[in-house]
Amino acid sequence: MSADTPRRIAILRHAKADWPDVPDHDRPLAERGRKDAPAVGLKLAATGIAFDLALCSTAARTRETWKLAVHELPQRPRTVYEERLYDASLGEIIALLNETSDEVGDLIVIGHNPGMHALADALTGSAEGDALARMNRSGFPTAALAVVTFTGSWKTVEHGVGTLVDYWTPKDHG
């Protein structure tokens, strides 16, 4: 793939987590999260994007979200469980994206707020339709999904490089 290859990044916040008496990293999904995760998987399948790579936080709630969502996809992308996504700052997430091989055309990142919302917001230089207004209104709740397109190498990912082409939350779904 060349440097002017169009690429897509899907930014997914984990589904609703429970609050049992366990370390934060080990929190499982709540019942609602276990319902929302397959719904976001169906939304991902409906985009028609065949992801080349999934980067997923090592936290229990992100791994569980991805396990339930990926089951709905027609093909399972290679998945890397990335501990640097847990509690990552925007700068750390962008640095991680910059390390992605240019063989990867379409990528999904499964992580946490505030990082996922910050990433979607930072990459968005323009937006289609009302996607940006809806994202700003909702505040990127659990199981929210943003899809951003950009052209170039992963090494060039920076603020304002992309176009927000889709934004979805389980509340949109019903």
C-alpha positions as CSV (number, residue, x, y, z in Angstrom):
1,M,0.0,0.0,0.0
2,S,1.3,3.4,-0.8
3,A,1.4,6.6,1.2
4,D,-1.7,7.9,-0.5
5,T,-3.8,4.9,0.3
6,P,-7.2,5.7,1.9
7,R,-7.4,4.2,5.3
8,R,-10.1,3.8,7.9
9,I,-9.9,3.7,11.7
10,A,-12.8,2.6,13.8
11,I,-12.7,3.9,17.4
12,L,-14.7,1.8,19.8
13,R,-15.3,2.5,23.5
14,H,-15.9,-0.6,25.5
15,A,-19.5,-1.5,26.4
16,K,-21.0,-0.7,29.8
17,A,-19.0,-2.3,32.6
18,D,-20.0,-3.5,36.0
19,W,-18.5,-2.2,39.3
20,P,-17.7,-5.3,41.4
21,D,-15.1,-5.1,44.1
22,V,-12.2,-5.9,41.7
23,P,-9.3,-3.9,40.4
24,D,-10.4,-1.5,37.6
25,H,-8.4,-3.5,35.0
26,D,-10.5,-6.6,35.8
27,R,-14.0,-5.1,35.7
28,P,-16.3,-7.2,33.6
29,L,-19.2,-6.0,31.4
30,A,-22.5,-5.3,33.0
31,E,-25.6,-7.0,31.6
32,R,-26.3,-3.9,29.4
33,G,-22.8,-4.1,28.1
34,R,-23.2,-7.8,27.1
35,K,-26.3,-6.7,25.1
36,D,-24.7,-3.6,23.5
37,A,-21.4,-5.3,22.4
38,P,-23.0,-7.7,19.8
39,A,-25.1,-4.7,18.6
40,V,-22.0,-2.7,17.9
41,G,-20.6,-5.8,16.2
42,L,-23.6,-5.8,13.9
43,K,-23.0,-2.1,13.2
44,L,-19.4,-2.8,12.4
45,A,-20.5,-5.6,10.0
46,A,-22.9,-3.2,8.4
47,T,-20.1,-0.7,7.6
48,G,-18.7,-3.3,5.2
49,I,-15.2,-2.6,6.5
50,A,-12.9,-5.6,6.5
51,F,-10.5,-4.7,9.3
52,D,-6.9,-5.8,8.9
53,L,-6.0,-5.3,12.5
54,A,-7.7,-4.8,15.9
55,L,-5.9,-3.1,18.7
56,C,-7.6,-3.9,22.0
57,S,-6.9,-2.8,25.5
58,T,-5.9,-5.6,27.9
59,A,-8.7,-4.7,30.4
60,A,-11.4,-7.3,30.9
61,R,-14.2,-5.0,29.7
62,T,-12.5,-4.2,26.4
63,R,-11.5,-7.8,25.7
64,E,-15.1,-8.9,26.5
65,T,-16.6,-6.1,24.3
66,W,-14.4,-7.2,21.4
67,K,-15.1,-10.9,21.9
68,L,-18.8,-10.3,21.6
69,A,-18.6,-7.7,18.8
70,V,-16.1,-9.6,16.6
71,H,-18.4,-12.6,16.6
72,E,-20.8,-10.6,14.4
73,L,-18.2,-9.8,11.7
74,P,-17.9,-11.8,8.5
75,Q,-14.2,-12.1,9.0
76,R,-12.1,-11.8,12.2
77,P,-9.2,-9.4,11.9
78,R,-5.8,-10.1,13.5
79,T,-6.2,-8.9,17.1
80,V,-3.4,-7.5,19.3
81,Y,-4.1,-7.0,23.0
82,E,-2.2,-3.8,23.7
83,E,-1.6,-3.0,27.4
84,R,-0.6,0.6,26.4
85,L,-4.2,1.3,25.5
86,Y,-5.3,0.9,29.1
87,D,-5.5,4.3,30.7
88,A,-3.7,5.8,27.6
89,S,-3.5,9.5,26.9
90,L,-4.4,10.9,23.5
91,G,-0.6,11.3,22.7
92,E,0.1,7.7,23.7
93,I,-2.8,6.5,21.5
94,I,-1.6,8.5,18.5
95,A,2.0,7.2,19.1
96,L,0.6,3.7,19.0
97,L,-1.2,4.4,15.7
98,N,2.0,5.9,14.3
99,E,3.7,2.4,14.9
100,T,1.1,0.6,12.8
101,S,2.4,-1.1,9.7
102,D,1.4,0.5,6.4
103,E,0.3,-3.0,5.3
104,V,-2.8,-2.3,7.5
105,G,-5.5,-0.5,5.6
106,D,-8.3,-0.5,8.0
107,L,-7.9,-0.6,11.8
108,I,-10.2,-0.8,14.8
109,V,-9.1,0.4,18.3
110,I,-11.1,-0.8,21.3
111,G,-10.3,1.2,24.4
112,H,-11.5,3.6,27.1
113,N,-12.6,7.1,27.7
114,P,-11.4,9.8,27.8
115,G,-8.9,8.5,25.3
116,M,-11.3,7.1,22.6
117,H,-13.4,10.3,22.6
118,A,-10.3,12.4,22.5
119,L,-8.9,10.4,19.6
120,A,-12.1,10.6,17.5
121,D,-12.3,14.4,18.3
122,A,-8.6,15.0,17.5
123,L,-8.5,13.1,14.2
124,T,-11.6,14.7,12.9
125,G,-10.7,17.6,10.7
126,S,-14.1,17.4,8.8
127,A,-17.2,15.3,9.1
128,E,-20.0,14.0,6.9
129,G,-23.6,14.9,7.6
130,D,-24.4,15.3,11.3
131,A,-21.9,12.8,12.6
132,L,-19.8,15.4,14.5
133,A,-22.8,17.1,16.0
134,R,-24.1,13.8,17.2
135,M,-20.7,12.8,18.6
136,N,-20.4,16.1,20.5
137,R,-23.9,15.9,21.8
138,S,-23.6,12.3,23.1
139,G,-20.2,12.7,24.7
140,F,-19.0,9.2,23.5
141,P,-20.9,6.9,25.8
142,T,-20.1,3.2,26.4
143,A,-20.1,1.1,23.1
144,A,-19.9,4.3,21.1
145,L,-18.3,3.9,17.7
146,A,-16.7,6.5,15.4
147,V,-15.3,5.8,12.0
148,V,-12.6,8.2,10.6
149,T,-11.1,8.1,7.1
150,F,-7.7,9.6,6.2
151,T,-5.2,9.3,3.4
152,G,-1.6,8.6,4.0
153,S,0.7,6.5,6.2
154,W,-0.1,5.6,9.8
155,K,3.1,7.5,10.6
156,T,1.3,10.7,9.5
157,V,-1.8,10.3,11.8
158,E,-2.1,13.6,13.7
159,H,-4.7,16.1,14.7
160,G,-7.2,17.0,12.0
161,V,-6.0,14.5,9.5
162,G,-9.3,12.7,9.0
163,T,-13.0,12.8,8.1
164,L,-15.5,11.5,10.6
165,V,-17.8,9.4,8.3
166,D,-19.9,7.6,10.9
167,Y,-20.8,7.8,14.5
168,W,-23.0,5.3,16.3
169,T,-24.2,4.6,19.8
170,P,-26.4,1.8,21.2
171,K,-29.0,4.6,21.9
172,D,-29.1,5.4,18.2
173,H,-29.8,1.7,17.7
174,G,-32.7,1.6,20.1
